[in-house]
Amino acid sequence: MASSFTWLDYSEQDKRKMPDVISLFSEKTTRDELGIGSVRDAFAELFFPGTSTIQTRARYFLFIPWIYLDLVSRKTPSNQIAAKLRQREVELINALADSGETKGVIGIQARAGLKRLPSNVYWSGLRTWHIRLFQGSQEDYHSNPYHFASRSQRNDDGEPIDGKITYNWHQGLPPAPPNFPHNVTFRLTSAEAEYLAERILTKCSNSLLAFLVDRRQTNIPAAFAWEHPLFDQFPPHIQEQLQHARNFSEVVQGAALLYNLMLASPSFVKRAKLPFLKITACSTATWKVLWLKSMLPVQAVFSILKSGYCASQPLINRFCIAASASAATSPSIAPGIPCWCWMVSL
């Protein structure tokens, strides 16, 4: 028997609120009250610029420009660009599925119901790699894609500079295969792979991504970048950045421990003994790790934080987690339960 909602008695206000309440169950976003995500994303952009965890197929960096250039070549009216783009991207999803591609296809399940299209997912990365030369948003581009194409650069006086022409898309972009997107797969041609490598090496030359691409490093079994077998060959600035990233990654686990502890029932907290967090990388002078294992009151923890170890600076410069094994209302920590305080200076 199918489940259903039935109104026995209601007001118009309650009736309007109910759909909003139901929609909350479909939300899959998370909160980031400590701002950890912004630091994590900064590290990700530092090492692998223009990419994210949902960008798993390099050929999308070509698919999107090909679709846009085809729409422009067909003189698609600007008020139809967005709709035509969605139509073409859904066709791309179906074409990839028909070609046997199942992994890495954005929208393989939702198909026409997909909310965030691949063009939106890759829009920023296309600019980072300078495949997309247009500097505005997708909405700006859709408003008039012809106005920004092939226009002359101008000097400070507004006069055109001879021979200086700007384009929306990089002129070295490989051509789309015949009948695109029919029979298309994720497999790059040699010319396409060389083009993407050239874009990365030219525009992201100081990144870990460029280092790995330059050495054609693929399918290396490493859980973390700092465990890569070529770590000792990384440029010194990348090794230093990875050291900070590793410290941040290991220290921030304290937030997860504290969160799980707070979710536990008071009776469980009294009996629990939190595991010791193994921090292997926090040995440099710029990272201070303070390990306290005693029955300290919560007030003592915060007094330590105010004593000068952790200055009041933005989170991006100074990260601090104080984890206590008791609630703030408790005068002391239950016997046998340690107290952690990590003070990390970036």
NUMARTOR-878652 format. One record per atom (N, C-alpha, C, CB): z, x negated, y; residue in one letter. Coordinates in steps of 0.05 Angstrom, whole numbers, plus 5000, padded with zeros to 4 digits. Glycine has a CB too. Layout:
N
ZXYA ...
//
This chain:
346
500049834976M 500050005000M 500049825025M 502550195000M 498149875043A 497949715067A 500149765086A 495249755080A 501049555100S 503149585121S 501949695146S 504549315126S 503549825162S 502549935187S 504849975206S 501050205182S 504249995232F 506150065253F 505950355259F 505749895279F 508150495260T 508150775267T 510250835288T 508750955241T 509450975309W 511251045331W 512651305325W 509651055358W 515251305324L 516751545321L 517551665348L 519351505304L 518251485366D 519051565393D 518551325411D 521951665395D 517251365434Y 516551135450Y 516151225479Y 514150985439Y 516251025496S 515451075524S 512850925529S 517650975544S 511550985550E 508950855557E 509350565561E 507650985581E 511650485573Q 512250205577Q 512550055551Q 514750175594Q 514050175532D 514350045506D 511650025491D 516350205489D 510050225495K 507450225481K 505649995492K 506050495485K 505849935518R 504349715529R 505349445521R 504349735560R 508049425517K 509249175510K 508649095481K 512149185514K 508449295463M 508249235434M 505849055427M 507949495419M 503449095438P 501248915431P 501848625439P 498749005444P 503248595461D 503948325470D 505948195450D 505248325498D 507848355440V 509748255421V 508348165395V 511948465416V 506548335386I 505148285362I 503448025365I 503348515354I 502247985388S 500547755392S 502147495391S 499147775419S 504747505396L 506447265395L 506447135368L 509247325404L 506047305347F 506147205320F 503747025314F 506247435300F 501547055330S 499146895325S 499146635340S 496747055332S 501146595358E 501246355374E 502146125356E 503046385398E 500745895359K 501345665342K 502145415359K 499045595324K 502645465385T 503345245402T 506245165399T 502745315431T 506844925408T 509644825406T 510544745434T 509844585387T 513144725437R 514344645463R 514844345462R 516844805469R 514644225485D 515143935487D 517043895511D 512543775490D 519543975507E 521443975529E 522043685538E 523944115521E 521943495521L 522643215528L 520243065539L 523643075503L 517943185538G 515543045549G 514542825530G 516142925575G 515342835505I 514442635486I 511442635482I 515842675458I 510242875483G 507442895478G 505742745498G 506643185478G 506642745524S 505042605544S 505042305540S 506142675572S 507342195530V 507441915524V 505741855500V 510341825519V 505942025479R 504241985455R 501341995462R 504942205434R 500442185478D 497642205486D 496741965502D 497142465501D 498541865518A 497741625534A 497241385516A 500041555554A 498841355495F 498441135476F 495741185461F 500741115456F 495241435453A 492841505439A 490341435455A 492741795431A 490441515481E 488141455498E 487841155504E 488441605525E 490041015503L 489940725507L 488540585484L 492740615511L 489140665460F 488040535436F 485340645428F 489940555413F 485040905430F 482541035420F 481541225442F 483041195394F 480541115465P 479741285487P 477441475480P 478841105510P 477741715491G 475541915486G 475742065461G 472941785488G 477842015445T 478142145419T 480742295417T 477841945396T 480942465397S 483442605391S 483542655361S 483742865408S 485742765352T 486042815323T 484143025312T 488842885317T 483143195329I 481243405320I 478343315322I 481743665335I 477943085333Q 475242975334Q 474842785311Q 474742835362Q 473742885289T 473642735265T 470742655257T 474842885242T 468742745272R 466042685265R 464542585290R 464642935254R 463542335288A 462342205311A 459742345321A 461741915305A 458342475303R 455742585311R 456042815331R 454242665287R 458442925333Y 458843135354Y 458343015382Y 461643245352Y 458742755385F 458142635411F 455142635417F 459242345411F 453542695398L 450642725402L 449843025401L 449142575381L 451143175383F 450443455381F 450643605408F 452343595361F 452843555422I 453343705447I 451243635469I 456143635458I 450743385474P 448543325494P 445843445485P 448343025498P 445243435460W 442643535450W 442443835456W 442343485420W 444643985452I 444544265457I 444244325487I 447144405447I 445744185503Y 445544225532Y 442744155543Y 447644055547Y 441743925534L 439143835543L 436944035535L 438443565533L 437244155512D 435244355503D 435444605520D 435744425473D 437844685527L 438144925544L 436944875571L 441144995547L 437344635582V 436144565608V 433144555606V 437344305619V 432144435585S 429144415582S 427844685580S 428444245558S 429344885570R 428345155568R 428745315593R 429645295544R 429745185614K 430245315640K 432145565637K 427645405653K 434145535621T 436045745617T 437545805643T 438145675595T 437546055653P 438946125677P 441846035676P 438746425684P 442945955698S 445745855699S 447746065690S 446445745726S 447146315696N 449046535689N 448846595659N 448446785705N 447046465644Q 446846505615Q 447546255599Q 444046595608Q 448046035613I 448645785600I 450945805581I 449145565620I 453145915590A 455645935573A 455046095548A 457946055589A 453746325551A 453246505528A 451246365509A 452046775538A 449146245520K 447246105502K 448445875488K 444846015519K 450245735502L 451645505490L 453245595466L 453445365511L 454845815470R 456345915447R 454545985424R 457946165456R 452346115429Q 450446195408Q 449445955393Q 448146355421Q 448745745408R 447645505396R 449745355380R 446445315417R 452245355389E 454345215375E 455145365349E 456845185393E 454945635350V 455345785325V 453145725305V 455646085331V 450645705315E 448445635298E 448845355286E 445845635314E 450045175301L 450644905291L 452644915269L 451644725314L 454745085272I 456745115251I 455445205225I 458945315260I 453745415227N 452445525204N 450445325191N 450845785211N 449145165208A 447244975198A 448644755183A 445544855221A 450944665193L 452444455179L 453544555153L 454844365197L 454444805153A 455444925128A 453144955107A 456745205133A 450845035117D 448545065099D 447644805087D 446245205114D 448144585102S 447444315093S 449444195074S 446944135116S 451544345069G 453644245050G 455944115063G 452444065031G 456044105090E 458243985104E 460544185105E 457443895133E 462844105095T 465244285095T 467544165110T 466044345067T 467843905109K 470043765123K 469243675150K 471143535106K 470943725170G 470343625197G 468743815214G 469043375195G 467844045202V 466244235217V 468144405234V 464544415198V 468044385260I 469744545278I 468744835277I 469744435307I 470545015269G 469845295268G 468745385241G 467845355289G 469045225220I 467845295194I 469045555183I 468345075174I 471545615190Q 472745865181Q 472246095201Q 475745825178Q 472646045227A 472346265247A 469446335252A 473746175272A 467646145250R 464846195256R 464446315284R 463546375235R 463346545286A 462746675312A 465346745328A 461046915309A 467546765313G 470046825326G 471546585337G 471846975307G 470346355336L 471646105345L 472246125375L 469845865340L 474746055382K 475646075410K 475045825426K 478646135411K 475645585414R 475045335428R 472745205415R 477545145428R 470545185429L 468045085419L 468044775418L 465645185435L 466444655401P 466244365399P 465544235426P 464144285379P 463944375442S 463144255468S 465644225486S 461144435483S 467544405484N 470044375499N 471844155488N 471544635500N 471844135461V 473543925449V 472543645456V 473443965418V 469943615457Y 468743345462Y 468043295491Y 466343315444Y 468443485508W 467543465536W 468743215550W 468243715552W 471343175547S 472642955560S 471742685548S 475642985558S 471542675521G 470742435508G 467942345515G 470942465478G 466142545519L 463442485527L 463342345554L 461742735529L 465242415572R 465342285598R 466642005595R 467042445618R 468641975578T 469941725574T 468041515564T 472341745555T 466241595546W 464241415535W 461741395552W 463541495506W 461741545574H 459541545593H 456941635580H 459141275605H 457141815561I 454841955551I 454242185570I 455242065521I 456342315578R 456142515600R 456742375626R 458142765595R 454842385644L 455142245670L 456042445691L 452542125678L 455642695687F 456642905705F 459642895705F 455543185698F 460942895728Q 463842845729Q 465543095731Q 464442675752Q 464343325733G 465843575736G 466643705709G 464343775752G 467743945711S 468544095688S 466144235675S 470644305695S 466544355652Q 464444505640Q 463544735657Q 465344605612Q 465544875670E 464945095687E 463145015710E 467445235697E 463844775722D 462144675744D 459344625735D 463444425756D 459144505711Y 456444445700Y 454844695695Y 456644275675Y 456144895683H 454845145677H 453845285702H 456645325661H 455345255724S 454645405748S 451845325758S 456645355770S 451045075755N 448344995763N 447644725751N 448244985794N 446844725726P 446244475712P 443844335724P 445844525683P 442144475739Y 439744355749Y 440144215776Y 437544565753Y 442144305790H 442744185817H 443643895814H 444844345831H 445043825792F 446143565789F 444343375774F 448843585776F 442143475764A 440343305747A 438443145765A 438843475727A 438142895758S 436142725771S 436242735801S 433342795761S 438542695813R 438742685842R 439242405851R 440942875852R 438342335875S 438542065885S 441442015894S 436642015908S 442341765889Q 444941685900Q 444541635930Q 446041435885Q 446741675945R 446641635974R 448741445983R 446841905988R 448241316005N 450241126015N 452241286033N 448940906031N 454041136046D 456041256063D 454941416086D 457941046073D 452541356094D 451241506116D 449641746106D 449441316132D 449741786080G 448242016069G 445341966064G 448542246087G 444441716067E 441641646062E 441141576033E 440741416081E 438941666022P 438441595993P 438041295989P 435941745983P 439041195966I 438740915959I 436340895941I 441340805945I 434540715949D 432040685934D 432640605905D 430240485947D 431340745886G 431640675858G 434240765845G 431340395855G 436040885860K 438540975849K 438441265843K 440840905868K 438041335818I 437941615809I 440241665790I 435141675795I 441541885793T 443741965775T 442842195758T 446242045791T 443942205734Y 443242415715Y 445842535704Y 441542295692Y 445542765692N 447842895679N 448542755653N 447243185675N 446542645640W 446942525614W 445642245613W 445642705591W 446842075597H 445941805595H 443041795585H 447741645576H 441441625598Q 438641625592Q 437941485566Q 437141495614Q 439841335554G 439341205529G 439941375505G 440840955527G 440641625510L 441441815488L 439141835467L 442142085499L 439741795442P 437641825421P 436542115421P 438741745393P 434142145413P 432942425413P 434142585389P 429942415410P 434142845393A 435143025372A 433143025349A 435543305382A 434043055324P 432143065302P 430443315303P 433743065275P 428143315290P 426343545291P 427743795281P 423843495274P 427244015293N 428344275285N 431344295287N 427444345257N 432544125303F 435444135307F 436244415317F 436343915327F 438344535306P 440344425288P 439844475258P 443044525295P 437444575251H 436944635222H 436944385206H 434244785220H 438144395182N 438344175163N 439843935173N 435544095155N 441543975193V 443043755205V 445543695188V 443843825234V 446343445188T 448743355175T 450343175194T 448143205147T 452643085184F 454242905200F 453442615198F 457142925193F 451542555180R 450742285176R 449142175199R 449042265150R 450041955211L 448741825233L 446341665224L 450641655249L 444241655239T 442141465235T 442941195245T 439441555248T 441540995238S 442240725247S 442140705278S 440340515235S 440040825289A 439740825318A 441940975332A 437040955326A 442841195320E 445041355332E 447641195331E 445241625318E 448141075308A 450540915305A 450640685325A 450840815276A 448440545328E 448340325347E 448740425375E 445640175344E 447640655382Y 447940765409Y 450840825415Y 446241015412Y 452240955396L 455041025401L 456740775402L 456041215378L 456140575385A 457640325386A 457240185413A 456740135363A 454840195423E 454240075449E 455840215471E 451240075455E 456040475470R 457540625491R 460440545490R 457140935486R 461540525466I 464440455463I 464940175472I 465340485434I 463239985464L 463639705471L 463239655501L 461739525455L 461539825513T 460939785542T 463039915559T 458239905548T 463940155552K 465640305570K 468640305561K 464740595571K 469240225537C 471940215527C 472539935515C 472540435506C 471639735529S 471539465517S 474339345511S 470139275535S 476339435525N 479039315522N 480739475502N 480439305548N 479539665488S 481139835470S 481039745441S 479940115472S 482939845426L 483039785397L 480539905384L 485639895384L 479640135394L 477240265382L 474840075385L 476640525397L 474539955408A 472239765411A 472539525393A 472139675441A 474939425389F 475339195371F 474439265343F 478239105371F 475239495333L 474639575306L 471639645303L 476339825298L 470539765323V 467639835322V 466039575322V 466840015345V 466839385338D 465339135340D 465338975314D 466538955362D 467439015299R 467638875273R 466939055249R 470438765269R 465939295256R 465139485236R 467239535215R 462539385222R 469739575225Q 471939625207Q 472239925201Q 474639515219Q 471839995176T 471940275167T 473540295142T 469140395164T 474840535138N 476240595114N 478340385106N 474240625091N 479840295127I 481940095122I 484440245115I 482339905146I 485740195092P 488140335084P 490540245099P 488640305054P 491040365122A 493440295139A 494540555150A 492640095161A 497140605144A 498340845154A 498740845184A 501040885141A 499140605195F 499640575224F 497840345234F 502540525231F 497140365259A 495340155271A 496639885269A 494640225300A 499339865272W 500639605272W 500839495243W 503439625284W 500039645223E 499939555196E 497139475187E 501039765177E 495239485206H 492439415200H 492339125191H 490639465225H 490739065170P 490538795159P 489538595179P 488838785135P 488138685200L 487038505220L 488838485245L 484238585228L 491338585243F 493038595266F 493338325280F 495838695258F 493538105264D 493837845276D 491437755291D 494437645254D 489137885286Q 486737815301Q 486237995325Q 484337845282Q 487938205329F 487638375352F 488138205377F 489638615351F 486738275399P 487338135425P 490238155432P 485638255447P 491337955445P 494237955451P 495238205466P 494937715468P 493638305485H 494538545500H 494638785482H 492638595523H 492938805461I 493139035443I 495539005424I 490539055426I 496038765416Q 498438715399Q 500938795414Q 498638425390Q 501138725439E 503438795455E 503639095459E 503338655483E 501439225465Q 501439515468Q 502239655442Q 498639615476Q 501239555419L 502039675394L 505039635388L 500339555371L 506139415397Q 508939365393Q 510539585408Q 509839085403Q 509739645432H 511139865447H 510640125433H 510039875476H 508240175423A 507640425410A 509340455385A 504740445403A 509740235370R 511340245346R 514240305353R 511039985330R 515240165373N 518040215381N 518440505389N 518740035405N 516540615405F 516740895413F 516741075389F 514540965433F 514841025370S 514541195347S 517141205330S 512241105330S 518340975326E 520640965309E 523141075323E 521140675300E 523441015349V 525741105363V 525741405367V 525940975391V 523441525371V 523241805377V 523941975353V 520441875387V 524141855330Q 525042005306Q 527842115310Q 524941825282Q 529341995328G 532042095334G 531942375344G 533441915354G 529942445360A 529642725369A 529342915346A 527342745389A 527742845326A 527443015303A 530043045288A 525242915285A 531442835285L 534042845271L 535943035285L 535242565268L 536143005311L 537943165327L 537143465325L 537943075356L 534543515327Y 533543785326Y 534243915299Y 530443795330Y 533843775277N 534543885251N 537543925248N 533543705229N 539043745260L 541943775260L 542844025275L 543243525271L 541644075298M 542444305314M 541744565300M 541044285341M 539644555283L 538844795269L 540744855246L 536044765258L 542144655236A 543944685213A 546344855221A 544844415202A 547444985202S 549845155207S 552244975212S 550445345183S 554245075228P 556544905234P 557944805208P 558545065250P 558044975187S 559344885163S 557944655150S 559545125143S 555244655153F 553644435142F 554044175158F 550644505141F 554244215184V 554543985202V 557143835196V 554544065231V 559243985189K 561843865184K 561743695159K 564044075182K 560043765140R 559943625115R 557843405114R 559443815092R 555843425133A 553443255132A 554042975141A 551243375148A 552542795129K 552542515138K 549642445144K 553842325117K 549042405169L 546242365176L 545342095166L 545842385207L 542842075157P 541841815147P 541441615169P 539241855132P 541841365163F 541341155183F 538441135188F 542640885174F 537641135214L 534841115221L 534040815222L 534341245249L 532340745205K 531440465203K 529540405225K 530240405175K 530340235243I 528640145265I 527939855261I 530040195293I 525539805254T 524739535247T 523539375269T 522839545224T 522439515289A 520839385310A 522339345336A 518339535315A 524539475339C 525939475365C 527639215367C 527739715368C 526238995370S 527638745372S 526938585397S 527038575348S 524938685412T 524138545436T 526138585458T 521338635445T 526138405478A 528138415500A 527738665517A 527938175517A 525338775518T 524939005536T 525739265523T 522039015543T 526439265498W 527339505484W 530239475476W 525539575460W 532039645487K 534839615480K 535639835461K 536539635506K 536639765438V 537539955418V 540539935415V 535939915391V 541940145420L 544840135418L 545640315395L 546140235445L 546840195375W 547740335351W 550740375353W 546940185325W 551640615354L 554440685355L 555140845330L 555140845381L 557040745315K 557940895291K 560940925293K 557040755265K 561841135305S 564641185309S 565041475315S 565841005331S 567541555316M 568141835323M 568441865353M 570741925308M 566241855367L 566241875395L 565942165405L 563941705407L 567342235426P 566942505437P 564242515451P 569142575456P 563142745453V 560542775466V 560642675494V 559743075466V 562942715508Q 563142625536Q 562742315537Q 565842705548Q 563742175517A 563441885517A 560541795515A 565041765494A 558941955500V 556141885498V 554841905525V 554742085478V 555342125539F 554042155565F 555141955586F 554442435575F 557641875583S 558641675601S 557241405597S 561741635597S 556541345572I 555041105566I 552341115580I 554741065536I 551041355578L 548441385590L 548541345620L 547341655584L 550741415632K 550941395661K 552041115670K 552841605672K 552640945651S 553940695659S 552040475667S 555640605636S 549540535667G 547540335676G 545640255655G 549040085685G 546140315629Y 544240255608Y 541640405612Y 545340305581Y 541940655622C 539540825625C 539440915654C 539641075606C 537740795670A 537440875698A 535941125700A 536140645713A 536241255723S 534841515727S 532041465737S 536441685748S 530241415718Q 527441365724Q 525841575709Q 526541085717Q 523241615717P 521541805702P 521441735673P 518741805714P 521041945657L 521041905628L 519041705618L 520642175614L 516841695632I 514641515624I 515541225626I 512141565640I 517441165644N 518440895648N 520940835633N 518840835677N 522541045629R 525141005616R 525641235597R 527440965636R 525741195571F 526141405552F 528841395540F 523941395530F 530241615539C 532941605530C 533541855512C 534941595553C 534741805489I 535542025472I 538441975465I 533742035446I 540142165469A 542842145460A 543342355439A 544842185484A 543842275415A 544142455393A 547042455384A 542242375369A 548242695382S 550942715374S 551242895351S 552742815397S 553042845333A 553342995309A 555243235313A 554442825287A 555843305338S 557443535342S 556443685366S 560443465346S 557143935368A 556344095391A 557844005416A 556844395386A 556744075439A 557943985464A 560744105468A 556144065487A 561344315455T 563944445458T 566044315441T 563744735451T 565244145423S 567144015405S 568343775419S 565843925378S 571043735418P 572243515432P 571743245419P 575243555434P 571043245394S 570542995380S 568643045357S 573142865370S 567642825347I 565742835325I 567242855299I 563842595325I 566243025281A 567543055255A 567742785240A 566143265238A 569742735225P 570042485210P 567642425193P 572542485193P 566842175193G 564742075176G 561942135186G 564942205150G 561642255209I 559042315220I 558442125243I 558842615230I 556341965241P 555841765262P 554641895287P 554041555252P 554641745308C 553441825333C 551341615342C 555541855356C 549041705348W 546941525356W 546441545386W 544341585340W 545841325397C 544841325425C 542741105428C 547241275445C 540341195432W 538140995435W 537440995465W 535741065418W 537440765477M 536640735504M 534240545505M 538840645522M 531940645512V 529540495509V 528240455536V 527540635490V 527840215543S 526540155569S 523740045564S 528139945585S 521840195574L 519040115569L 518239895588L 517140365573L 
//
